[in-house]
Amino acid sequence: MRIRCNRRGMLAAAALVPVMTLAACGGDGGDSGTAASGECGDVSLRLSHQWPAATGDEDGDFRAELAQQFADNVAEATDDQVSVKIFPNSSLVESTEQYDAMMSGAVDMSVFPLDYASGRVPDFSITLMPAMVRNHEQAQAWQEAEIGKRLTEVMDENGVQVLTWVWNAGAVGSKGDPVVSPSDVAPGMTMRAAGSYVEKMLEDAGAGISSLPSNEIYTAMQTGVLDAAVTSTGSFASYNLQEQVKSFTSPSENTFWFMFEPLIVSNESFDKLCPEQQDIVREVGVDLQDYAYTASEEDDARVEKVFSDAGVQVETMDDAAFSEWQALAEKQWDAFASSAPNGEELLDLAKKASDQ
């Protein structure tokens, strides 16, 4: 299959970034026969993410599997005209730098924890607001709710768009006793938690904070830098943290940490695809939506069993404990509302979606 291209204008070779090669729709840079016939040209996209490479196994990190399925399905649907090369495990770009790399053209796509870019775009912190989303049902409701529509507008204004919505529930792993409620945070306990507002909430509970990406938690615990960590259930398993913790608070009932980690593409890279290629890329992303939601939910039970089988003490967070965290989190909600450009609006819409 060769994709026919609606000509939207010439894409000169000089306009192409080095990491994305594109024989333009009818442009001068592609094969002369292809250009003359008006067909779309070949495209190579770089997709970077921080998780171990996909294995094809059920026990693999579903975010890596999602990226691989996307690449395979796009290649099949375009007869290899659009190829997606995956760079897992932060092998191309550091985990926290992937948004900047997309904005500079060094990366085209990512399965990306959006809050990592909140230093550049403070509004993105709404996607990791402590105790705002407590379960998968609430998380998935965002996609069709007003908050989801507004969030995608903010993302588009800042250079990226969502192809597949991905949410991850977060667990708490401790080298000592379980951390279920704020009172379980021992004075001076050093914790890691992605998200500045989550960190500030934990500080209010008495923790000291060490900020680092999830792929560095294992070493930090092994060397005594960390006493406890909050990250997604998938990352707990992918980085074998059952080898470092004695207790694990599973999000299977409630959690104060839910993070939006969608499959995204930069607008600049997407706009270099011809319309038919864009339609296919969008369709493949939509077709993977059910997988992304189901796999994330199933991850909680899978990882809980991994930790239990490893002899780790597994606990859950009941409604009363969650309410304690939520009361502590409201101070951070107010801080976000008063500091982010669209903070008050986004917070109100997020509360509405979560029935706060």
Secondary structure, 3 states (H helix, E strand, C coil): CCCECCCCCCCCHHHCCCCCCECCCCCCCCCHHHHHHCECCCEEEEEECCCCCCCCCCCCCHHHHHHHHHHHHHHHHCCCCEEEEEECCCCCCCHHHHHHHHHHCCCCEEECCHHHHCCCCHHHHHHHCCCCCCCHHHHHHCCCCHHHHHHHHHHHHCCEEEEECCEEEEEEEECCCCCCCHHHCCCCCEEEECCHHHHHHHHHCCCEECCCCHHHHHHHHHCCCCCEEEEEHHHHHHCCHHHCCCEEEECCCCCCCEEECCEEEEHHHHHCCCHHHHHHHHHHHHHCHHHHHHHHHHHHHHHHHHHHHCCCEEEECCHHHHHHHHHHHHHHHHHHHHHCCCHHHHHHHHHHHCCC
